[in-house]
Amino acid sequence: MRTVFMFPATGRDETIAMPDRRLPAQRDPWIMEDALHIDIDDEPTGYLFRGWDPEDVAVLDAALGYHPARALQVNVTGRVDGTAELHRLAALLLEHGGAAYDDHSRHAWTLREIEEGTVIDGLRFFDFRTHYERFVRKPASDEGSK
């Protein structure tokens, strides 16, 4: 699975209410469009930021202007692309501010950047294909030299 963290600029109750309204009678996890598995995570009582690179946390804190205490962790099933679904979820969760952080870049994405397809360091929000081509898949010339 690929993971995205959404950090809405809302309190905990309002953050939970957003997926509750859209996905009633669900939670732990909420499942959106059979592609996104959404859980809330709190830093003081959960696992938020455990295993994160301190530089990534610093980038997020700087972009938000504060250190967030909670996030919605969104796991994207490998059965689907997930980009369109994540864009819809970001529009819902980040409407009042906040940021999203994906597995593929060191950037805290605002809703405006997501909607406009902004490119940072050669990547868009949740640009797993470009990330794979640039950083994971070895160029053909390297494969033959082993």
Sequence and secondary structure as in RCSB ss.txt:
>XXXX:A:sequence
MRTVFMFPATGRDETIAMPDRRLPAQRDPWIMEDALHIDIDDEPTGYLFRGWDPEDVAVLDAALGYHPARALQVN
VTGRVDGTAELHRLAALLLEHGGAAYDDHSRHAWTLREIEEGTVIDGLRFFDFRTHYERFVRKPASDEGSK
>XXXX:A:secstr
 EEEEEEESS HHHHHHHHHHHSTT  SSEEETTTEEEEEEETTTS TTTT  HHHHHHHHHHHTS  SEEEEEE
E TTS  HHHHHHHHHHHSTTSEEEEESS S  B HHHHHHT  BTTB TT HHHHIIIIIS  HHHHTT 
